[in-house]
Amino acid sequence: MSSLKLIVSALLGLPAHVLGVNLLASHYTGKIYSLSYNNGSLTVNPSATSIGTLPAWLGLDTTGGAKTIYSVDESWYGSGVLASFTLGANGSLAKTGSLTSSGASVHGTPYADAKFFATVE
């Protein structure tokens, strides 16, 4: 295995035999990035624009077999936003909904079979 593969695997906390992984990362530019690592190559896929200005937390919910990503917006300037996206097999994101929160939320999680969503400020 090449040294690049070993280094990237170590940085991602993966066993050396893992050949591929997808990673979602939010940034304070308001975007959510999908990164793919396959066989020693890192690719930045087209980004999704989060609803809000400071997406602070991304959460994955697999209830019922669906792959839903929740983005909690930490907006320091008034109301924040909670947005949901479906996660495609290729790492693509498609927005499925959004709502206004009280703002300054830095973490969130669905509960009660994803019928409710709790945030922490």
NORTA-V870395 format. One record per residue. N is the residue number from 1. RES is the residue in one letter. PHI is phi in radians with two decimals (NA if undefined). PSI is psi in degrees with one decimal (NA if undefined). Layout:
{{N | RES | PHI | PSI} {N | RES | PHI | PSI}}
This chain:
{{1 | M | NA | 135.8} {2 | S | -1.16 | 158.8} {3 | S | -1.14 | -32.8} {4 | L | -1.08 | -43.7} {5 | K | -1.08 | -41.5} {6 | L | -1.13 | -42.1} {7 | I | -1.15 | -48.1} {8 | V | -1.11 | -42.2} {9 | S | -1.05 | -42.0} {10 | A | -1.15 | -42.2} {11 | L | -1.14 | -34.7} {12 | L | -1.49 | -3.0} {13 | G | 1.25 | 31.1} {14 | L | -1.80 | 149.8} {15 | P | -1.07 | 151.3} {16 | A | -1.05 | -24.2} {17 | H | -1.46 | -4.9} {18 | V | -1.27 | 128.6} {19 | L | -1.82 | -14.7} {20 | G | -2.71 | 147.7} {21 | V | -2.78 | 149.8} {22 | N | -1.96 | 141.3} {23 | L | -2.32 | 135.1} {24 | L | -1.88 | 136.7} {25 | A | -2.41 | 133.7} {26 | S | -1.71 | 157.2} {27 | H | -2.45 | 150.7} {28 | Y | -1.26 | 11.3} {29 | T | -1.50 | -4.4} {30 | G | 1.62 | 8.3} {31 | K | -1.89 | 155.0} {32 | I | -2.03 | 124.5} {33 | Y | -1.83 | 141.4} {34 | S | -1.92 | 120.7} {35 | L | -2.01 | 139.7} {36 | S | -2.12 | 131.0} {37 | Y | -2.03 | 115.5} {38 | N | -2.38 | 122.3} {39 | N | 0.86 | 44.5} {40 | G | 1.49 | 5.2} {41 | S | -2.05 | 129.3} {42 | L | -1.82 | 126.2} {43 | T | -2.14 | 133.8} {44 | V | -1.69 | 114.0} {45 | N | -1.41 | 165.4} {46 | P | -0.92 | 138.9} {47 | S | -1.53 | 158.2} {48 | A | -1.86 | 140.9} {49 | T | -1.48 | 120.1} {50 | S | -1.19 | 156.9} {51 | I | -1.55 | 113.2} {52 | G | 2.22 | -174.1} {53 | T | -1.98 | -27.5} {54 | L | -2.35 | 75.5} {55 | P | -1.15 | 107.7} {56 | A | -1.66 | -25.8} {57 | W | -2.48 | 133.6} {58 | L | -2.02 | 133.8} {59 | G | -2.25 | 143.8} {60 | L | -1.86 | 128.7} {61 | D | -2.08 | 124.2} {62 | T | -1.96 | 21.7} {63 | T | -0.99 | 130.3} {64 | G | 1.24 | 14.3} {65 | G | 1.53 | -11.4} {66 | A | -1.36 | 156.1} {67 | K | -1.99 | 101.8} {68 | T | -1.96 | 131.2} {69 | I | -1.82 | 131.0} {70 | Y | -1.89 | 133.9} {71 | S | -1.99 | 120.2} {72 | V | -1.76 | 121.7} {73 | D | -1.60 | 129.5} {74 | E | -1.63 | 17.6} {75 | S | -0.63 | 126.6} {76 | W | -1.56 | -3.5} {77 | Y | -2.07 | 67.4} {78 | G | 1.67 | -142.7} {79 | S | -1.18 | 145.4} {80 | G | -1.79 | -172.3} {81 | V | -2.44 | 139.9} {82 | L | -1.91 | 122.5} {83 | A | -2.13 | 150.3} {84 | S | -2.14 | 147.0} {85 | F | -2.41 | 148.5} {86 | T | -1.59 | 144.5} {87 | L | -1.80 | 118.1} {88 | G | -1.38 | 164.8} {89 | A | -1.07 | -27.7} {90 | N | -1.61 | 8.4} {91 | G | 1.57 | 0.6} {92 | S | -1.27 | 152.9} {93 | L | -2.07 | 136.1} {94 | A | -2.21 | 122.8} {95 | K | -1.13 | 133.4} {96 | T | -2.01 | -13.8} {97 | G | 3.07 | 166.9} {98 | S | -2.79 | 155.6} {99 | L | -2.63 | 158.7} {100 | T | -1.44 | 136.7} {101 | S | -1.96 | 177.9} {102 | S | -1.29 | -11.0} {103 | G | 1.68 | 161.5} {104 | A | 1.11 | 20.3} {105 | S | -1.36 | 132.2} {106 | V | -2.01 | -6.6} {107 | H | -2.72 | 152.9} {108 | G | -2.79 | 157.5} {109 | T | -2.70 | 141.5} {110 | P | -1.34 | 153.6} {111 | Y | -2.59 | 171.4} {112 | A | 0.96 | 56.2} {113 | D | 0.99 | 38.8} {114 | A | 1.11 | 22.9} {115 | K | -1.46 | -20.9} {116 | F | -2.31 | 161.3} {117 | F | -2.41 | 126.3} {118 | A | -1.84 | 138.5} {119 | T | -2.15 | 159.3} {120 | V | -2.11 | 133.4} {121 | E | -1.89 | NA}}
